[in-house]
Every structure is written in structure tokens, then in C-alpha cells.
Amino acid sequence: MAGQLDKVEQTLTAPDAIYESQRNPASNLYFKAYRGLPAGNRYVMVVAETERGYVQSSFPVQDLSKGGRLLWKRA
């Protein structure tokens, strides 16, 4: 995600879906769809630790399968 800080910020501020992390319930997974991502990926996923308020990781993914329990989805 080097050079893609704008996509990370947009994913956090205007996500398409938010899921609770399966690995760490204190973290949420934020997804936003983008065109033109590398290797056929469709979404940017940002992993944010909600209790302490920081981004743990961010990377492009092909689908929403990494999500756990759905917390919110854009209508």
C-alpha cells in the first residue's frame, strides 16, 4: 500500500463494509471497493485496532471473505 495513503484514509472514513476481526475482536476490518488495484484485487482492507485507535495493517484483497461478523454495510 506504499503511496496509497489516500485509499487507506478513504477506506476508514467512507467504507463499504465493516467486519469484526475473526482473529482479534478488538480489531475491525474496513473494506472499500476500488478499480485498478493490482493482481485482480477489488477491495482495500484496513485492519484497525478499535480500543487503542490505530491502523494495524492495510492491503488489497479480492473479496470480503477475510471478514468475521458483519458490523455495518453501506446500503
PQR file with spaces between the fields and no chain letter, atoms N, CA, C, O and H, PARSE charges and radii, in Angstrom:
ATOM       1  N    MET     1       0.814   -1.189    0.000 -0.4000 1.5000
ATOM       2  CA   MET     1       0.000    0.000    0.000 -0.0000 2.0000
ATOM       3  C    MET     1       0.863    1.261    0.000  0.5500 1.7000
ATOM       4  O    MET     1       0.366    2.360    0.243 -0.5500 1.4000
ATOM       5  N    ALA     2       2.140    1.098   -0.270 -0.4000 1.5000
ATOM       6  CA   ALA     2       3.023    2.259   -0.346 -0.0000 2.0000
ATOM       7  C    ALA     2       2.492    3.237   -1.390  0.5500 1.7000
ATOM       8  O    ALA     2       2.150    2.845   -2.506 -0.5500 1.4000
ATOM       9  H    ALA     2       2.544    0.205   -0.468  0.4000 1.0000
ATOM      10  N    GLY     3       2.428    4.490   -1.023 -0.4000 1.5000
ATOM      11  CA   GLY     3       1.947    5.517   -1.923 -0.0000 2.0000
ATOM      12  C    GLY     3       0.432    5.545   -2.069  0.5500 1.7000
ATOM      13  O    GLY     3      -0.086    6.240   -2.943 -0.5500 1.4000
ATOM      14  H    GLY     3       2.706    4.809   -0.117  0.4000 1.0000
ATOM      15  N    GLN     4      -0.280    4.815   -1.243 -0.4000 1.5000
ATOM      16  CA   GLN     4      -1.742    4.725   -1.334 -0.0000 2.0000
ATOM      17  C    GLN     4      -2.429    5.214   -0.062  0.5500 1.7000
ATOM      18  O    GLN     4      -3.517    4.743    0.268 -0.5500 1.4000
ATOM      19  H    GLN     4       0.141    4.250   -0.533  0.4000 1.0000
ATOM      20  N    LEU     5      -1.816    6.142    0.650 -0.4000 1.5000
ATOM      21  CA   LEU     5      -2.377    6.633    1.905 -0.0000 2.0000
ATOM      22  C    LEU     5      -3.789    7.181    1.707  0.5500 1.7000
ATOM      23  O    LEU     5      -4.633    7.049    2.592 -0.5500 1.4000
ATOM      24  H    LEU     5      -0.932    6.525    0.382  0.4000 1.0000
ATOM      25  N    ASP     6      -4.050    7.795    0.549 -0.4000 1.5000
ATOM      26  CA   ASP     6      -5.388    8.327    0.294 -0.0000 2.0000
ATOM      27  C    ASP     6      -6.439    7.211    0.299  0.5500 1.7000
ATOM      28  O    ASP     6      -7.545    7.416    0.800 -0.5500 1.4000
ATOM      29  H    ASP     6      -3.364    7.903   -0.170  0.4000 1.0000
ATOM      30  N    LYS     7      -6.118    6.049   -0.242 -0.4000 1.5000
ATOM      31  CA   LYS     7      -7.066    4.930   -0.242 -0.0000 2.0000
ATOM      32  C    LYS     7      -7.284    4.383    1.170  0.5500 1.7000
ATOM      33  O    LYS     7      -8.397    3.985    1.514 -0.5500 1.4000
ATOM      34  H    LYS     7      -5.219    5.882   -0.649  0.4000 1.0000
ATOM      35  N    VAL     8      -6.247    4.364    1.974 -0.4000 1.5000
ATOM      36  CA   VAL     8      -6.385    3.918    3.368 -0.0000 2.0000
ATOM      37  C    VAL     8      -7.309    4.878    4.115  0.5500 1.7000
ATOM      38  O    VAL     8      -8.212    4.440    4.828 -0.5500 1.4000
ATOM      39  H    VAL     8      -5.343    4.688    1.695  0.4000 1.0000
ATOM      40  N    GLU     9      -7.091    6.171    3.958 -0.4000 1.5000
ATOM      41  CA   GLU     9      -7.930    7.170    4.625 -0.0000 2.0000
ATOM      42  C    GLU     9      -9.379    7.078    4.162  0.5500 1.7000
ATOM      43  O    GLU     9     -10.293    7.131    4.985 -0.5500 1.4000
ATOM      44  H    GLU     9      -6.357    6.526    3.378  0.4000 1.0000
ATOM      45  N    GLN    10      -9.601    6.941    2.853 -0.4000 1.5000
ATOM      46  CA   GLN    10     -10.961    6.837    2.324 -0.0000 2.0000
ATOM      47  C    GLN    10     -11.656    5.576    2.812  0.5500 1.7000
ATOM      48  O    GLN    10     -12.854    5.591    3.093 -0.5500 1.4000
ATOM      49  H    GLN    10      -8.859    6.898    2.184  0.4000 1.0000
ATOM      50  N    THR    11     -10.909    4.493    2.912 -0.4000 1.5000
ATOM      51  CA   THR    11     -11.482    3.231    3.383 -0.0000 2.0000
ATOM      52  C    THR    11     -11.938    3.359    4.826  0.5500 1.7000
ATOM      53  O    THR    11     -12.979    2.815    5.193 -0.5500 1.4000
ATOM      54  H    THR    11      -9.936    4.481    2.684  0.4000 1.0000
ATOM      55  N    LEU    12     -11.183    4.063    5.643 -0.4000 1.5000
ATOM      56  CA   LEU    12     -11.563    4.253    7.042 -0.0000 2.0000
ATOM      57  C    LEU    12     -12.714    5.239    7.207  0.5500 1.7000
ATOM      58  O    LEU    12     -13.578    5.037    8.061 -0.5500 1.4000
ATOM      59  H    LEU    12     -10.337    4.504    5.345  0.4000 1.0000
ATOM      60  N    THR    13     -12.741    6.290    6.414 -0.4000 1.5000
ATOM      61  CA   THR    13     -13.749    7.337    6.598 -0.0000 2.0000
ATOM      62  C    THR    13     -15.048    7.081    5.830  0.5500 1.7000
ATOM      63  O    THR    13     -16.100    7.593    6.213 -0.5500 1.4000
ATOM      64  H    THR    13     -12.040    6.454    5.720  0.4000 1.0000
ATOM      65  N    ALA    14     -14.987    6.296    4.751 -0.4000 1.5000
ATOM      66  CA   ALA    14     -16.184    6.016    3.949 -0.0000 2.0000
ATOM      67  C    ALA    14     -16.163    4.568    3.462  0.5500 1.7000
ATOM      68  O    ALA    14     -16.135    4.328    2.255 -0.5500 1.4000
ATOM      69  H    ALA    14     -14.133    5.880    4.439  0.4000 1.0000
ATOM      70  N    PRO    15     -16.175    3.593    4.385 -0.5600 1.5000
ATOM      71  CA   PRO    15     -16.079    2.186    3.981  0.2800 2.0000
ATOM      72  C    PRO    15     -17.353    1.692    3.311  0.5500 1.7000
ATOM      73  O    PRO    15     -18.426    2.276    3.468 -0.5500 1.4000
ATOM      74  N    ASP    16     -17.211    0.595    2.557 -0.4000 1.5000
ATOM      75  CA   ASP    16     -18.371   -0.098    2.003 -0.0000 2.0000
ATOM      76  C    ASP    16     -18.913   -1.113    3.002  0.5500 1.7000
ATOM      77  O    ASP    16     -20.110   -1.402    3.011 -0.5500 1.4000
ATOM      78  H    ASP    16     -16.341    0.120    2.431  0.4000 1.0000
ATOM      79  N    ALA    17     -18.034   -1.653    3.844 -0.4000 1.5000
ATOM      80  CA   ALA    17     -18.436   -2.626    4.858 -0.0000 2.0000
ATOM      81  C    ALA    17     -17.409   -2.633    5.987  0.5500 1.7000
ATOM      82  O    ALA    17     -16.224   -2.366    5.783 -0.5500 1.4000
ATOM      83  H    ALA    17     -17.062   -1.418    3.837  0.4000 1.0000
ATOM      84  N    ILE    18     -17.904   -2.950    7.187 -0.4000 1.5000
ATOM      85  CA   ILE    18     -17.035   -3.093    8.365 -0.0000 2.0000
ATOM      86  C    ILE    18     -17.360   -4.443    9.001  0.5500 1.7000
ATOM      87  O    ILE    18     -18.521   -4.759    9.260 -0.5500 1.4000
ATOM      88  H    ILE    18     -18.866   -3.167    7.352  0.4000 1.0000
ATOM      89  N    TYR    19     -16.320   -5.225    9.244 -0.4000 1.5000
ATOM      90  CA   TYR    19     -16.457   -6.532    9.876 -0.0000 2.0000
ATOM      91  C    TYR    19     -15.617   -6.571   11.145  0.5500 1.7000
ATOM      92  O    TYR    19     -14.595   -5.893   11.250 -0.5500 1.4000
ATOM      93  H    TYR    19     -15.377   -4.967    9.033  0.4000 1.0000
ATOM      94  N    GLU    20     -16.061   -7.375   12.106 -0.4000 1.5000
ATOM      95  CA   GLU    20     -15.245   -7.649   13.286 -0.0000 2.0000
ATOM      96  C    GLU    20     -14.187   -8.665   12.876  0.5500 1.7000
ATOM      97  O    GLU    20     -14.485   -9.617   12.154 -0.5500 1.4000
ATOM      98  H    GLU    20     -16.891   -7.926   12.021  0.4000 1.0000
ATOM      99  N    SER    21     -12.968   -8.470   13.326 -0.4000 1.5000
ATOM     100  CA   SER    21     -11.900   -9.404   13.009 -0.0000 2.0000
ATOM     101  C    SER    21     -12.161  -10.760   13.644  0.5500 1.7000
ATOM     102  O    SER    21     -12.577  -10.839   14.800 -0.5500 1.4000
ATOM     103  H    SER    21     -12.726   -7.696   13.912  0.4000 1.0000
ATOM     104  N    GLN    22     -11.916  -11.833   12.887 -0.4000 1.5000
ATOM     105  CA   GLN    22     -12.045  -13.193   13.415 -0.0000 2.0000
ATOM     106  C    GLN    22     -10.912  -13.504   14.387  0.5500 1.7000
ATOM     107  O    GLN    22     -11.088  -14.280   15.326 -0.5500 1.4000
ATOM     108  H    GLN    22     -11.578  -11.769   11.948  0.4000 1.0000
ATOM     109  N    ARG    23      -9.760  -12.901   14.162 -0.4000 1.5000
ATOM     110  CA   ARG    23      -8.576  -13.191   14.987 -0.0000 2.0000
ATOM     111  C    ARG    23      -8.509  -12.360   16.253  0.5500 1.7000
ATOM     112  O    ARG    23      -8.019  -12.824   17.282 -0.5500 1.4000
ATOM     113  H    ARG    23      -9.616  -12.271   13.399  0.4000 1.0000
ATOM     114  N    ASN    24      -9.006  -11.122   16.178 -0.4000 1.5000
ATOM     115  CA   ASN    24      -8.903  -10.220   17.319 -0.0000 2.0000
ATOM     116  C    ASN    24     -10.166   -9.372   17.404  0.5500 1.7000
ATOM     117  O    ASN    24     -10.309   -8.422   16.636 -0.5500 1.4000
ATOM     118  H    ASN    24      -9.404  -10.745   15.342  0.4000 1.0000
ATOM     119  N    PRO    25     -11.085   -9.685   18.313 -0.5600 1.5000
ATOM     120  CA   PRO    25     -12.336   -8.934   18.419  0.2800 2.0000
ATOM     121  C    PRO    25     -12.138   -7.445   18.743  0.5500 1.7000
ATOM     122  O    PRO    25     -13.075   -6.658   18.613 -0.5500 1.4000
ATOM     123  N    ALA    26     -10.944   -7.059   19.159 -0.4000 1.5000
ATOM     124  CA   ALA    26     -10.658   -5.642   19.420 -0.0000 2.0000
ATOM     125  C    ALA    26     -10.317   -4.900   18.131  0.5500 1.7000
ATOM     126  O    ALA    26     -10.088   -3.691   18.157 -0.5500 1.4000
ATOM     127  H    ALA    26     -10.183   -7.698   19.265  0.4000 1.0000
ATOM     128  N    SER    27     -10.280   -5.606   17.009 -0.4000 1.5000
ATOM     129  CA   SER    27      -9.958   -5.001   15.718 -0.0000 2.0000
ATOM     130  C    SER    27     -11.137   -5.132   14.766  0.5500 1.7000
ATOM     131  O    SER    27     -11.880   -6.113   14.797 -0.5500 1.4000
ATOM     132  H    SER    27     -10.466   -6.588   16.988  0.4000 1.0000
ATOM     133  N    ASN    28     -11.287   -4.129   13.926 -0.4000 1.5000
ATOM     134  CA   ASN    28     -12.292   -4.165   12.874 -0.0000 2.0000
ATOM     135  C    ASN    28     -11.609   -4.137   11.519  0.5500 1.7000
ATOM     136  O    ASN    28     -10.522   -3.581   11.366 -0.5500 1.4000
ATOM     137  H    ASN    28     -10.683   -3.332   13.900  0.4000 1.0000
ATOM     138  N    LEU    29     -12.265   -4.746   10.536 -0.4000 1.5000
ATOM     139  CA   LEU    29     -11.770   -4.778    9.162 -0.0000 2.0000
ATOM     140  C    LEU    29     -12.661   -3.867    8.327  0.5500 1.7000
ATOM     141  O    LEU    29     -13.869   -4.084    8.229 -0.5500 1.4000
ATOM     142  H    LEU    29     -13.149   -5.198   10.660  0.4000 1.0000
ATOM     143  N    TYR    30     -12.063   -2.859    7.733 -0.4000 1.5000
ATOM     144  CA   TYR    30     -12.777   -1.895    6.895 -0.0000 2.0000
ATOM     145  C    TYR    30     -12.481   -2.221    5.438  0.5500 1.7000
ATOM     146  O    TYR    30     -11.321   -2.385    5.060 -0.5500 1.4000
ATOM     147  H    TYR    30     -11.082   -2.683    7.813  0.4000 1.0000
ATOM     148  N    PHE    31     -13.536   -2.315    4.610 -0.4000 1.5000
ATOM     149  CA   PHE    31     -13.393   -2.653    3.192 -0.0000 2.0000
ATOM     150  C    PHE    31     -13.973   -1.549    2.329  0.5500 1.7000
ATOM     151  O    PHE    31     -15.016   -0.980    2.652 -0.5500 1.4000
ATOM     152  H    PHE    31     -14.479   -2.181    4.917  0.4000 1.0000
ATOM     153  N    LYS    32     -13.301   -1.249    1.237 -0.4000 1.5000
ATOM     154  CA   LYS    32     -13.821   -0.318    0.241 -0.0000 2.0000
ATOM     155  C    LYS    32     -13.388   -0.810   -1.137  0.5500 1.7000
ATOM     156  O    LYS    32     -12.233   -1.183   -1.340 -0.5500 1.4000
ATOM     157  H    LYS    32     -12.454   -1.711    0.974  0.4000 1.0000
ATOM     158  N    ALA    33     -14.332   -0.806   -2.082 -0.4000 1.5000
ATOM     159  CA   ALA    33     -14.050   -1.246   -3.448 -0.0000 2.0000
ATOM     160  C    ALA    33     -13.363   -0.137   -4.238  0.5500 1.7000
ATOM     161  O    ALA    33     -13.710    1.038   -4.121 -0.5500 1.4000
ATOM     162  H    ALA    33     -15.271   -0.503   -1.916  0.4000 1.0000
ATOM     163  N    TYR    34     -12.389   -0.534   -5.040 -0.4000 1.5000
ATOM     164  CA   TYR    34     -11.659    0.383   -5.920 -0.0000 2.0000
ATOM     165  C    TYR    34     -11.425   -0.311   -7.247  0.5500 1.7000
ATOM     166  O    TYR    34     -11.307   -1.535   -7.303 -0.5500 1.4000
ATOM     167  H    TYR    34     -12.107   -1.489   -5.135  0.4000 1.0000
ATOM     168  N    ARG    35     -11.359    0.468   -8.312 -0.4000 1.5000
ATOM     169  CA   ARG    35     -10.972   -0.052   -9.624 -0.0000 2.0000
ATOM     170  C    ARG    35      -9.473    0.117   -9.793  0.5500 1.7000
ATOM     171  O    ARG    35      -8.878    1.036   -9.232 -0.5500 1.4000
ATOM     172  H    ARG    35     -11.455    1.462   -8.267  0.4000 1.0000
ATOM     173  N    GLY    36      -8.867   -0.769  -10.566 -0.4000 1.5000
ATOM     174  CA   GLY    36      -7.463   -0.622  -10.920 -0.0000 2.0000
ATOM     175  C    GLY    36      -6.472   -1.062   -9.864  0.5500 1.7000
ATOM     176  O    GLY    36      -5.309   -0.661   -9.911 -0.5500 1.4000
ATOM     177  H    GLY    36      -9.351   -1.516  -11.022  0.4000 1.0000
ATOM     178  N    LEU    37      -6.903   -1.884   -8.905 -0.4000 1.5000
ATOM     179  CA   LEU    37      -5.957   -2.413   -7.916 -0.0000 2.0000
ATOM     180  C    LEU    37      -5.132   -3.522   -8.561  0.5500 1.7000
ATOM     181  O    LEU    37      -5.588   -4.140   -9.523 -0.5500 1.4000
ATOM     182  H    LEU    37      -7.848   -2.210   -8.867  0.4000 1.0000
ATOM     183  N    PRO    38      -3.935   -3.789   -8.056 -0.5600 1.5000
ATOM     184  CA   PRO    38      -3.070   -4.808   -8.666  0.2800 2.0000
ATOM     185  C    PRO    38      -3.604   -6.233   -8.493  0.5500 1.7000
ATOM     186  O    PRO    38      -4.325   -6.534   -7.542 -0.5500 1.4000
ATOM     187  N    ALA    39      -3.236   -7.087   -9.427 -0.4000 1.5000
ATOM     188  CA   ALA    39      -3.465   -8.544   -9.365 -0.0000 2.0000
ATOM     189  C    ALA    39      -4.932   -8.931   -9.216  0.5500 1.7000
ATOM     190  O    ALA    39      -5.245   -9.913   -8.542 -0.5500 1.4000
ATOM     191  H    ALA    39      -2.651   -6.843  -10.200  0.4000 1.0000
ATOM     192  N    GLY    40      -5.822   -8.187   -9.826 -0.4000 1.5000
ATOM     193  CA   GLY    40      -7.236   -8.547   -9.801 -0.0000 2.0000
ATOM     194  C    GLY    40      -7.932   -8.294   -8.481  0.5500 1.7000
ATOM     195  O    GLY    40      -9.070   -8.725   -8.296 -0.5500 1.4000
ATOM     196  H    GLY    40      -5.569   -7.389  -10.373  0.4000 1.0000
ATOM     197  N    ASN    41      -7.283   -7.611   -7.564 -0.4000 1.5000
ATOM     198  CA   ASN    41      -7.919   -7.302   -6.294 -0.0000 2.0000
ATOM     199  C    ASN    41      -8.998   -6.250   -6.501  0.5500 1.7000
ATOM     200  O    ASN    41      -8.885   -5.381   -7.365 -0.5500 1.4000
ATOM     201  H    ASN    41      -6.358   -7.260   -7.714  0.4000 1.0000
ATOM     202  N    ARG    42     -10.034   -6.345   -5.701 -0.4000 1.5000
ATOM     203  CA   ARG    42     -11.172   -5.455   -5.857 -0.0000 2.0000
ATOM     204  C    ARG    42     -11.344   -4.492   -4.681  0.5500 1.7000
ATOM     205  O    ARG    42     -11.917   -3.414   -4.844 -0.5500 1.4000
ATOM     206  H    ARG    42     -10.126   -7.051   -4.999  0.4000 1.0000
ATOM     207  N    TYR    43     -10.857   -4.869   -3.510 -0.4000 1.5000
ATOM     208  CA   TYR    43     -11.066   -4.078   -2.301 -0.0000 2.0000
ATOM     209  C    TYR    43      -9.741   -3.711   -1.639  0.5500 1.7000
ATOM     210  O    TYR    43      -8.735   -4.405   -1.787 -0.5500 1.4000
ATOM     211  H    TYR    43     -10.392   -5.745   -3.378  0.4000 1.0000
ATOM     212  N    VAL    44      -9.772   -2.600   -0.907 -0.4000 1.5000
ATOM     213  CA   VAL    44      -8.718   -2.305    0.044 -0.0000 2.0000
ATOM     214  C    VAL    44      -9.281   -2.678    1.407  0.5500 1.7000
ATOM     215  O    VAL    44     -10.398   -2.290    1.751 -0.5500 1.4000
ATOM     216  H    VAL    44     -10.589   -2.037   -0.788  0.4000 1.0000
ATOM     217  N    MET    45      -8.511   -3.429    2.180 -0.4000 1.5000
ATOM     218  CA   MET    45      -8.894   -3.794    3.534 -0.0000 2.0000
ATOM     219  C    MET    45      -7.948   -3.103    4.502  0.5500 1.7000
ATOM     220  O    MET    45      -6.728   -3.184    4.356 -0.5500 1.4000
ATOM     221  H    MET    45      -7.604   -3.744    1.901  0.4000 1.0000
ATOM     222  N    VAL    46      -8.516   -2.423    5.491 -0.4000 1.5000
ATOM     223  CA   VAL    46      -7.735   -1.776    6.535 -0.0000 2.0000
ATOM     224  C    VAL    46      -8.101   -2.436    7.854  0.5500 1.7000
ATOM     225  O    VAL    46      -9.277   -2.510    8.210 -0.5500 1.4000
ATOM     226  H    VAL    46      -9.507   -2.357    5.609  0.4000 1.0000
ATOM     227  N    VAL    47      -7.100   -2.914    8.579 -0.4000 1.5000
ATOM     228  CA   VAL    47      -7.296   -3.515    9.890 -0.0000 2.0000
ATOM     229  C    VAL    47      -6.992   -2.440   10.928  0.5500 1.7000
ATOM     230  O    VAL    47      -5.871   -1.938   11.010 -0.5500 1.4000
ATOM     231  H    VAL    47      -6.145   -2.854    8.290  0.4000 1.0000
ATOM     232  N    ALA    48      -8.010   -2.095   11.722 -0.4000 1.5000
ATOM     233  CA   ALA    48      -7.849   -1.032   12.717 -0.0000 2.0000
ATOM     234  C    ALA    48      -8.158   -1.577   14.101  0.5500 1.7000
ATOM     235  O    ALA    48      -9.189   -2.216   14.310 -0.5500 1.4000
ATOM     236  H    ALA    48      -8.921   -2.503   11.656  0.4000 1.0000
ATOM     237  N    GLU    49      -7.271   -1.324   15.035 -0.4000 1.5000
ATOM     238  CA   GLU    49      -7.448   -1.706   16.429 -0.0000 2.0000
ATOM     239  C    GLU    49      -8.338   -0.643   17.054  0.5500 1.7000
ATOM     240  O    GLU    49      -7.930    0.511   17.186 -0.5500 1.4000
ATOM     241  H    GLU    49      -6.434   -0.804   14.866  0.4000 1.0000
ATOM     242  N    THR    50      -9.544   -1.022   17.438 -0.4000 1.5000
ATOM     243  CA   THR    50     -10.542   -0.039   17.850 -0.0000 2.0000
ATOM     244  C    THR    50     -10.368    0.471   19.273  0.5500 1.7000
ATOM     245  O    THR    50     -10.726    1.614   19.555 -0.5500 1.4000
ATOM     246  H    THR    50      -9.876   -1.959   17.331  0.4000 1.0000
ATOM     247  N    GLU    51      -9.834   -0.333   20.168 -0.4000 1.5000
ATOM     248  CA   GLU    51      -9.707    0.093   21.558 -0.0000 2.0000
ATOM     249  C    GLU    51      -8.635    1.167   21.734  0.5500 1.7000
ATOM     250  O    GLU    51      -8.828    2.120   22.489 -0.5500 1.4000
ATOM     251  H    GLU    51      -9.543   -1.262   19.938  0.4000 1.0000
ATOM     252  N    ARG    52      -7.521    1.016   21.048 -0.4000 1.5000
ATOM     253  CA   ARG    52      -6.433    1.998   21.159 -0.0000 2.0000
ATOM     254  C    ARG    52      -6.387    2.956   19.975  0.5500 1.7000
ATOM     255  O    ARG    52      -5.650    3.941   20.013 -0.5500 1.4000
ATOM     256  H    ARG    52      -7.365    0.242   20.434  0.4000 1.0000
ATOM     257  N    GLY    53      -7.154    2.689   18.930 -0.4000 1.5000
ATOM     258  CA   GLY    53      -7.320    3.610   17.825 -0.0000 2.0000
ATOM     259  C    GLY    53      -6.130    3.757   16.893  0.5500 1.7000
ATOM     260  O    GLY    53      -5.649    4.870   16.679 -0.5500 1.4000
ATOM     261  H    GLY    53      -7.753    1.888   18.899  0.4000 1.0000
ATOM     262  N    TYR    54      -5.648    2.656   16.337 -0.4000 1.5000
ATOM     263  CA   TYR    54      -4.560    2.766   15.365 -0.0000 2.0000
ATOM     264  C    TYR    54      -4.747    1.727   14.257  0.5500 1.7000
ATOM     265  O    TYR    54      -5.422    0.714   14.441 -0.5500 1.4000
ATOM     266  H    TYR    54      -6.038    1.752   16.511  0.4000 1.0000
ATOM     267  N    VAL    55      -4.134    2.002   13.107 -0.4000 1.5000
ATOM     268  CA   VAL    55      -4.188    1.086   11.968 -0.0000 2.0000
ATOM     269  C    VAL    55      -3.093    0.045   12.136  0.5500 1.7000
ATOM     270  O    VAL    55      -1.924    0.387   12.314 -0.5500 1.4000
ATOM     271  H    VAL    55      -3.586    2.825   12.957  0.4000 1.0000
ATOM     272  N    GLN    56      -3.471   -1.226   12.078 -0.4000 1.5000
ATOM     273  CA   GLN    56      -2.515   -2.314   12.208 -0.0000 2.0000
ATOM     274  C    GLN    56      -1.912   -2.698   10.865  0.5500 1.7000
ATOM     275  O    GLN    56      -0.720   -2.987   10.765 -0.5500 1.4000
ATOM     276  H    GLN    56      -4.421   -1.505   11.932  0.4000 1.0000
ATOM     277  N    SER    57      -2.761   -2.696    9.823 -0.4000 1.5000
ATOM     278  CA   SER    57      -2.306   -3.132    8.515 -0.0000 2.0000
ATOM     279  C    SER    57      -3.307   -2.687    7.465  0.5500 1.7000
ATOM     280  O    SER    57      -4.439   -2.316    7.776 -0.5500 1.4000
ATOM     281  H    SER    57      -3.730   -2.461    9.904  0.4000 1.0000
ATOM     282  N    SER    58      -2.865   -2.733    6.213 -0.4000 1.5000
ATOM     283  CA   SER    58      -3.745   -2.426    5.092 -0.0000 2.0000
ATOM     284  C    SER    58      -3.194   -3.100    3.849  0.5500 1.7000
ATOM     285  O    SER    58      -1.988   -3.074    3.602 -0.5500 1.4000
ATOM     286  H    SER    58      -1.946   -3.034    5.961  0.4000 1.0000
ATOM     287  N    PHE    59      -4.083   -3.708    3.061 -0.4000 1.5000
ATOM     288  CA   PHE    59      -3.638   -4.358    1.837 -0.0000 2.0000
ATOM     289  C    PHE    59      -4.834   -4.615    0.924  0.5500 1.7000
ATOM     290  O    PHE    59      -5.976   -4.637    1.382 -0.5500 1.4000
ATOM     291  H    PHE    59      -5.063   -3.730    3.261  0.4000 1.0000
ATOM     292  N    PRO    60      -4.567   -4.811   -0.382 -0.5600 1.5000
ATOM     293  CA   PRO    60      -5.639   -5.124   -1.325  0.2800 2.0000
ATOM     294  C    PRO    60      -6.051   -6.592   -1.199  0.5500 1.7000
ATOM     295  O    PRO    60      -5.212   -7.466   -0.985 -0.5500 1.4000
ATOM     296  N    VAL    61      -7.361   -6.849   -1.335 -0.4000 1.5000
ATOM     297  CA   VAL    61      -7.901   -8.207   -1.285 -0.0000 2.0000
ATOM     298  C    VAL    61      -8.921   -8.387   -2.417  0.5500 1.7000
ATOM     299  O    VAL    61      -9.439   -7.410   -2.959 -0.5500 1.4000
ATOM     300  H    VAL    61      -8.043   -6.139   -1.509  0.4000 1.0000
ATOM     301  N    GLN    62      -9.197   -9.637   -2.760 -0.4000 1.5000
ATOM     302  CA   GLN    62     -10.123   -9.918   -3.853 -0.0000 2.0000
ATOM     303  C    GLN    62     -11.583   -9.907   -3.430  0.5500 1.7000
ATOM     304  O    GLN    62     -12.461   -9.598   -4.237 -0.5500 1.4000
ATOM     305  H    GLN    62      -8.776  -10.430   -2.320  0.4000 1.0000
ATOM     306  N    ASP    63     -11.852  -10.242   -2.168 -0.4000 1.5000
ATOM     307  CA   ASP    63     -13.244  -10.299   -1.716 -0.0000 2.0000
ATOM     308  C    ASP    63     -13.325  -10.016   -0.219  0.5500 1.7000
ATOM     309  O    ASP    63     -12.324   -9.690    0.419 -0.5500 1.4000
ATOM     310  H    ASP    63     -11.139  -10.492   -1.512  0.4000 1.0000
ATOM     311  N    LEU    64     -14.528  -10.146    0.326 -0.4000 1.5000
ATOM     312  CA   LEU    64     -14.757   -9.845    1.737 -0.0000 2.0000
ATOM     313  C    LEU    64     -14.626  -11.076    2.628  0.5500 1.7000
ATOM     314  O    LEU    64     -15.061  -11.035    3.779 -0.5500 1.4000
ATOM     315  H    LEU    64     -15.340  -10.410   -0.193  0.4000 1.0000
ATOM     316  N    SER    65     -14.053  -12.147    2.146 -0.4000 1.5000
ATOM     317  CA   SER    65     -14.012  -13.404    2.885 -0.0000 2.0000
ATOM     318  C    SER    65     -13.164  -13.339    4.153  0.5500 1.7000
ATOM     319  O    SER    65     -13.305  -14.199    5.022 -0.5500 1.4000
ATOM     320  H    SER    65     -13.700  -12.180    1.211  0.4000 1.0000
ATOM     321  N    LYS    66     -12.299  -12.354    4.279 -0.4000 1.5000
ATOM     322  CA   LYS    66     -11.464  -12.241    5.476 -0.0000 2.0000
ATOM     323  C    LYS    66     -12.249  -11.710    6.660  0.5500 1.7000
ATOM     324  O    LYS    66     -11.781  -11.774    7.797 -0.5500 1.4000
ATOM     325  H    LYS    66     -12.185  -11.655    3.573  0.4000 1.0000
ATOM     326  N    GLY    67     -13.437  -11.188    6.404 -0.4000 1.5000
ATOM     327  CA   GLY    67     -14.244  -10.606    7.472 -0.0000 2.0000
ATOM     328  C    GLY    67     -14.856  -11.655    8.379  0.5500 1.7000
ATOM     329  O    GLY    67     -15.112  -12.785    7.963 -0.5500 1.4000
ATOM     330  H    GLY    67     -13.817  -11.136    5.481  0.4000 1.0000
ATOM     331  N    GLY    68     -15.086  -11.270    9.611 -0.4000 1.5000
ATOM     332  CA   GLY    68     -15.789  -12.110   10.573 -0.0000 2.0000
ATOM     333  C    GLY    68     -17.249  -11.706   10.587  0.5500 1.7000
ATOM     334  O    GLY    68     -17.930  -11.776    9.564 -0.5500 1.4000
ATOM     335  H    GLY    68     -14.878  -10.352    9.948  0.4000 1.0000
ATOM     336  N    ARG    69     -17.729  -11.283   11.742 -0.4000 1.5000
ATOM     337  CA   ARG    69     -19.126  -10.863   11.901 -0.0000 2.0000
ATOM     338  C    ARG    69     -19.319   -9.487   11.269  0.5500 1.7000
ATOM     339  O    ARG    69     -18.561   -8.559   11.551 -0.5500 1.4000
ATOM     340  H    ARG    69     -17.175  -11.226   12.573  0.4000 1.0000
ATOM     341  N    LEU    70     -20.334   -9.357   10.415 -0.4000 1.5000
ATOM     342  CA   LEU    70     -20.637   -8.085    9.766 -0.0000 2.0000
ATOM     343  C    LEU    70     -21.163   -7.098   10.804  0.5500 1.7000
ATOM     344  O    LEU    70     -22.126   -7.387   11.513 -0.5500 1.4000
ATOM     345  H    LEU    70     -20.950  -10.111   10.186  0.4000 1.0000
ATOM     346  N    LEU    71     -20.522   -5.931   10.887 -0.4000 1.5000
ATOM     347  CA   LEU    71     -20.953   -4.878   11.810 -0.0000 2.0000
ATOM     348  C    LEU    71     -21.756   -3.797   11.108  0.5500 1.7000
ATOM     349  O    LEU    71     -22.678   -3.224   11.690 -0.5500 1.4000
ATOM     350  H    LEU    71     -19.739   -5.697   10.311  0.4000 1.0000
ATOM     351  N    TRP    72     -21.404   -3.514    9.849 -0.4000 1.5000
ATOM     352  CA   TRP    72     -22.067   -2.442    9.106 -0.0000 2.0000
ATOM     353  C    TRP    72     -21.816   -2.618    7.617  0.5500 1.7000
ATOM     354  O    TRP    72     -20.735   -3.039    7.207 -0.5500 1.4000
ATOM     355  H    TRP    72     -20.655   -3.979    9.376  0.4000 1.0000
ATOM     356  N    LYS    73     -22.825   -2.291    6.808 -0.4000 1.5000
ATOM     357  CA   LYS    73     -22.662   -2.359    5.363 -0.0000 2.0000
ATOM     358  C    LYS    73     -23.403   -1.190    4.737  0.5500 1.7000
ATOM     359  O    LYS    73     -24.522   -0.860    5.129 -0.5500 1.4000
ATOM     360  H    LYS    73     -23.703   -1.949    7.142  0.4000 1.0000
ATOM     361  N    ARG    74     -22.749   -0.560    3.745 -0.4000 1.5000
ATOM     362  CA   ARG    74     -23.375    0.540    3.018 -0.0000 2.0000
ATOM     363  C    ARG    74     -24.603    0.021    2.293  0.5500 1.7000
ATOM     364  O    ARG    74     -24.563   -1.018    1.634 -0.5500 1.4000
ATOM     365  H    ARG    74     -21.839   -0.827    3.426  0.4000 1.0000
ATOM     366  N    ALA    75     -25.682    0.754    2.423 -0.4000 1.5000
ATOM     367  CA   ALA    75     -26.954    0.340    1.789 -0.0000 2.0000
ATOM     368  C    ALA    75     -26.929    0.562    0.296  0.5500 1.7000
ATOM     369  O    ALA    75     -27.910    0.270   -0.388 -0.5500 1.4000
ATOM     370  H    ALA    75     -25.714    1.598    2.959  0.4000 1.0000
